[in-house]
């Protein structure tokens, strides 16, 4: 008798802590808007969920232009968390996002611990599925970056936000711009984070050699794109060795191979970032390509996560 094959609907399912996703593909924060921009390419409900642009308590204008610079195999951005603030998000952004997506993960950013706590308390009462705490933005001059580089600050903030969030899943988005990302990951885990997102962009800069001036008005910005994938993969591996919490990978995903590498190294889900700007249909296709790969290998997602041999 032939061996029974697995139901197709089960192959792509994954869990990030207590949050179940139909598949592991998510757009990274700052890329997806309210989902409307991508409807010409695929149904946003095809993804496991969506991650909102970072929401701040008050409206934020962001950094002055120029704010984006192309680099070999990547890009620098110094947007500076531009957004309409919490009230605008709840009234104007969340409803269409909620209608478009299976799962909504809201990215949260603050300048102070008090701001983070207010945001988390308000959003924990909103119709969202998880909160991604951005303590790692490399292109703002104050605020979250100061929390993200200190294990003690991450632990104190996470503990406070864990209480404020109640039962809402809390994901900590870590910065790779530290000496030991494992130390930061352990601090977040100890304080009650449900999952860790590894990682944000890498701090970089570009120079206009004719003008002898920085290309970005803010001088430095966050490097993303295919160039950073090996660096993000290493950060994920270091975090996986340091903690047992679920991990969400981000950094340089340009195709199925990067997704698989993240999963095999220990990620339960993968965020796709700046390559959406190059190929708006990428995230939707990755869901299909991953399903085909798993079917060809007669495997489920759970059977390949964390199977790296070293």
C-alpha positions in Angstrom: 0.0 0.0 0.0 1.3 3.4 -1.0 2.3 5.7 1.9 -0.4 8.3 2.6 0.7 11.8 1.6 0.2 14.8 3.8 -2.8 17.2 3.4 -1.7 20.2 1.4 -3.4 22.6 3.8 -1.1 21.5 6.6 2.2 21.8 4.9 2.7 25.6 5.4 1.3 26.0 8.9 3.6 27.5 11.5 3.4 28.9 15.0 5.1 31.9 16.4 4.5 31.3 20.1 0.8 31.0 20.6 0.0 32.7 17.3 -0.7 30.3 14.5 0.0 31.4 10.9 -1.3 29.7 7.7 2.1 30.1 6.2 5.4 31.7 7.3 5.6 34.6 4.8 5.1 38.1 6.2 6.0 41.6 4.8 8.4 43.5 7.0 7.4 46.6 8.8 7.4 49.8 6.6 6.8 47.9 3.3 3.1 47.0 3.2 1.1 50.1 4.1 -2.6 49.2 4.5 -2.3 46.4 2.0 -4.1 48.2 -0.8 -0.8 48.8 -2.7 -0.3 45.1 -3.3 -3.8 44.1 -4.4 -2.8 44.4 -8.1 -0.2 41.7 -7.5 -1.9 39.2 -5.1 -4.5 39.0 -2.4 -2.9 40.1 0.9 -4.8 37.3 2.6 -2.5 34.9 0.8 0.3 35.8 3.3 0.5 34.4 6.8 -0.1 37.9 8.0 1.1 41.4 7.6 3.3 43.7 9.7 2.3 47.3 9.9 4.6 50.3 9.5 5.9 51.3 12.9 3.3 53.3 14.8 4.4 56.1 17.2 2.2 57.8 19.8 2.1 61.2 18.1 2.4 61.9 14.3 6.0 61.8 13.1 7.3 63.7 10.1 10.4 61.6 9.8 13.8 62.7 8.5 14.4 65.3 5.8 15.1 64.2 2.3 17.1 62.7 0.7 16.0 59.6 2.7 16.8 56.7 0.4 19.9 55.7 -1.5 20.6 52.7 -3.7 23.6 50.6 -2.9 25.2 47.5 -4.6 22.7 44.7 -3.9 20.7 46.8 -1.5 19.5 50.2 -0.3 19.9 52.6 2.5 16.9 54.2 4.1 16.6 57.0 6.6 12.8 57.5 6.6 12.8 58.2 10.4 9.5 56.4 11.3 7.2 58.8 9.4 3.6 58.0 10.3 0.3 59.6 11.3 0.5 58.6 14.9 -1.6 56.2 17.0 -5.1 57.8 16.6 -4.6 58.0 12.8 -3.5 54.4 12.7 -6.5 53.1 14.7 -9.0 55.1 12.6 -7.6 55.0 9.1 -4.9 52.3 8.7 -6.0 49.4 10.9 -9.5 48.9 9.5 -8.4 48.2 5.9 -5.4 46.3 7.1 -7.6 44.1 9.3 -10.0 43.5 6.4 -7.1 42.6 4.0 -5.0 40.3 6.2 -5.4 37.0 7.9 -3.2 38.2 10.8 -2.2 41.7 11.7 1.0 42.4 13.6 1.5 46.0 14.6 5.0 47.5 14.8 5.4 49.8 17.8 8.1 52.5 18.3 8.5 55.1 21.0 11.0 57.6 22.3 10.5 56.7 26.0 9.4 53.7 28.0 6.2 55.6 28.9 5.4 56.1 25.2 5.9 52.4 24.5 3.7 51.4 27.4 0.9 53.7 26.3 1.1 52.4 22.7 1.1 48.7 23.9 -1.9 49.2 26.3 -4.0 50.9 23.6 -3.1 48.4 20.8 -3.5 45.4 23.1 -7.2 46.4 23.2 -7.5 46.7 19.5 -8.3 44.0 16.9 -4.7 42.9 16.2 -3.0 39.6 16.6 0.5 40.5 17.9 2.7 43.5 18.6 6.2 43.8 17.2 8.2 46.1 19.5 10.7 48.1 17.4 13.6 48.7 19.8 16.1 48.7 16.9 15.5 51.4 14.4 18.9 52.6 13.2 17.7 55.8 11.4 16.3 57.9 14.2 18.4 60.1 16.4 16.6 59.2 19.6 14.3 56.7 21.1 14.2 53.0 20.4 17.7 52.5 19.2 18.9 53.5 22.7 16.9 50.6 24.2 17.9 48.0 21.6 21.7 48.2 22.1 21.5 47.6 25.9 20.6 44.1 27.3 19.6 45.8 30.6 17.4 48.3 28.9 15.8 45.7 26.7 15.0 43.5 29.7 13.5 46.4 31.7 11.4 47.6 28.8 10.2 44.2 27.8 9.2 43.3 31.4 7.2 46.5 31.5 5.5 46.0 28.2 4.8 42.3 29.0 2.6 43.5 31.9 1.0 46.2 29.7 0.2 43.8 26.8 -1.7 41.3 28.9 -2.2 38.2 26.8 -1.3 39.9 23.5 1.7 38.2 21.8 4.7 40.4 22.2 7.5 40.2 19.6 10.8 42.1 20.2 12.5 43.2 17.0 16.3 43.2 17.7 19.0 45.3 16.2 22.1 43.6 14.6 24.2 46.6 15.4 25.5 45.2 18.7 28.5 43.1 19.7 26.5 40.1 20.9 22.9 39.8 19.7 22.6 36.6 21.8 22.9 38.7 24.9 20.1 41.0 23.8 18.0 38.0 22.9 18.5 36.4 26.3 17.4 39.6 28.0 14.2 39.8 25.9 13.4 36.2 26.6 14.0 36.5 30.3 11.6 39.4 30.5 8.7 37.6 28.8 8.9 38.3 25.0 6.8 35.7 23.1 9.1 35.8 20.1 12.1 37.7 18.7 12.4 39.2 15.3 16.0 39.0 14.0 16.9 41.5 12.8 16.5 45.1 11.7 18.6 46.8 9.2 22.4 47.3 9.5 23.7 50.8 10.1 25.5 52.3 7.1 26.1 55.4 5.0 26.9 56.5 1.5 29.0 59.4 0.2 28.5 61.6 -2.9 32.1 61.8 -4.0 31.6 64.7 -6.4 29.9 66.8 -3.7 31.9 65.3 -0.9 28.8 65.1 1.2 26.7 62.3 2.6 24.0 61.1 0.2 21.4 60.9 3.0 20.4 64.1 4.8 20.6 62.2 8.1 24.1 61.0 7.1 23.5 57.4 8.2 20.6 55.0 7.5 19.6 51.3 7.6 21.1 49.0 5.0 18.7 46.4 3.6 18.4 44.1 0.6 20.1 41.0 -0.6 23.6 42.2 0.5 22.7 41.7 4.2 21.2 38.2 4.0 24.4 36.4 5.1 24.7 38.9 8.0 21.1 38.4 9.0 21.5 34.6 8.8 24.4 34.7 11.1 22.5 36.9 13.6 19.6 34.4 13.5 22.0 31.5 14.1 23.5 33.4 17.1 20.1 34.1 18.5 18.9 30.5 18.0 21.9 29.3 20.0 21.1 31.7 22.8 17.3 31.4 23.3 14.5 28.9 23.0 11.8 31.5 22.1 10.4 31.4 18.5 12.3 33.5 16.0 11.1 35.5 13.1 13.8 36.1 10.5 14.3 39.3 8.5 17.0 40.5 6.2 17.9 40.2 2.6 15.2 37.8 1.4 15.2 37.8 -2.4 13.8 34.4 -3.1 13.0 30.9 -1.9 16.5 30.0 -1.1 16.8 32.8 1.5 13.5 31.7 3.0 14.6 28.1 3.3 17.9 29.1 4.8 16.2 31.1 7.5 13.7 28.3 8.3 16.4 25.7 8.4 18.5 27.9 10.7 15.6 28.1 13.1 13.1 30.8 12.1 9.4 30.0 12.4 8.4 32.8 10.0 10.2 35.1 7.5 9.6 38.8 6.9 10.3 40.0 3.3 11.4 43.7 3.2 12.9 45.9 0.6 12.8 43.4 -2.2 9.0 44.1 -2.3 9.9 47.5 -3.7 11.8 45.8 -6.6 9.3 43.0 -7.1 5.9 43.7 -5.6 4.6 40.2 -6.3 7.5 38.5 -4.5 5.9 37.7 -1.2 2.8 36.2 -2.8 4.9 34.0 -5.1 7.1 32.8 -2.2 4.0 31.2 -0.6 3.4 29.2 -3.7 7.1 28.3 -4.2 7.5 27.2 -0.6 4.5 25.0 -0.9 5.8 23.4 -4.1 9.2 22.8 -2.4 7.7 21.1 0.6 5.4 19.0 -1.6 8.4 17.8 -3.6 10.2 16.9 -0.4 7.1 15.4 1.1 7.7 17.6 4.2 5.8 20.0 6.4 7.2 23.3 7.5 7.5 22.1 11.0 9.8 19.3 9.8 12.4 21.6 8.3 12.5 24.4 10.9 15.7 24.3 12.9 17.2 21.4 11.1 20.6 23.0 10.4 23.5 20.6 10.7 26.7 22.1 12.1 
